[in-house]
Amino acid sequence: MVNSKSTQAIHGRKDKLYRGANFPVYPSTTFAVEKSDDYDKFIGDEEEFYIYSRYSNPTVRNVEEKLASLENSEDAILFSSGMAAITTSILSFARSGDHIVALRRLYGMTYRFLRDIAPKFGIETHFVDESELYAMDQKYPGARIVYFETPINPTTDCISIRKVVKAARKAGALTIVDNTFASPINQNPINLGVDVVIHSVTKYIGGHSDIMAGAAVASKKLIKDIREAMKAFGGCINPLDAYMLDRSVKTLKVRVEQQNRSAQRLAEFFVRQRKVNRVLYPGLPSSRSYKTARRQMTGFGGMLCIELGDLDAAKKFCDSLEVALNATSLGGVETLVSIPVLTSHIKMSPEELKAARVTEGMVRISVGIEDTDDLLLDFKRALAKI
Ligand SMILES: Cc1ncc(COP(=O)(O)O)c(C=O)c1O
């Protein structure tokens, strides 16, 4: 009997042929039928009948089932990237003439997709702030989709999932949340009534900065719709990458729990530093997101943000680090730092930066699984150089 999701993440499908400890990789793009009439099974949507790997593949299914279980959901679907998961999911449910209500503070490429590309399909997006999102049913009662993220990049501000779901239900809209920053270990939005959960699997789930992948997690019915769109858009994952992901998923819980612990200690360390003006981390009782995070997260995550005096100080700090890498992306075993105004928030106007609560002296930290004392020393030395 498998009850706990961390156990399920290790013991998925069995290698019935040779009883190997790992479920094998099936790199085949095509699968033969024993007789031509077997194609009826494909037409009849039989789940375990594989004919072509863009549609479905056993190695990929093994990981999809694990992700569904980690998110407490019925089903999941893997993609070649987080963006493939986001765009395919949105285009599965929105059609020409539909309106989307989206949080203004989104991952940059998601924002640009909704702003610049979705309108080409006749889909318009209203970008709103947090309070408008909680009351979206009043202003946008006919919206097709409500799209948001929590915690938000890079400030780690948390949005109340419960409040968004309540408003979206009143409006009759489907809810989609990007759960990348939290990972399925720290937050399970399906439990709170969200319809579709998105992950950039490239981040925590992959966890080693060596796999590009994405996922959508939802009910069987919704995943069936998303899979139909995926078959056409073609953003399927490679079975070899899915096999690598199977290894990653097995260690997800221990990695994320270590990242949670380290991030908490680092946040508490930065709060005490004179040269740090502000520390943004949902696990600090002084954080404006602390209450919301406590209500909906089981861990506060491995992402935090510090604010130094100015851009020069941020650059000097990042350039002085010896353990942490100055690189974009997040969620890997190695600690990364990045300056939002030079990366995720580059070329934004002062007004846009203000709305995003991003300042020039900000440094975003994705905490890895190195020894926390080594990280503390690295950050202490870098602070001394500014
Ligand atoms: C919150 C979030 N969502 C989605 C994405 C896109 O994922 P991918 O790079 O795997 O396409 C990213 C990438 O940085 C992200 O940070």
The ligand as a Gaussian input file, in Angstrom:
#p B3LYP/6-31G(d) Opt

LIG

0 1
 C        7.368000      31.014000     -12.722000
 C        7.786000      30.505000     -14.077000
 N        6.871000      29.979000     -14.880000
 C        7.183000      29.506000     -16.111000
 C        8.469000      29.588000     -16.597000
 C        8.768000      29.061000     -17.958000
 O        9.332000      27.800000     -17.881000
 P       10.365000      27.196000     -18.931000
 O       11.591000      28.056000     -18.916000
 O       10.566000      25.790000     -18.475000
 O        9.685000      27.253000     -20.273000
 C        9.465000      30.134000     -15.786000
 C       10.846000      30.230000     -16.268000
 O       11.692000      30.870000     -15.694000
 C        9.116000      30.609000     -14.489000
 O       10.028000      31.158000     -13.658000

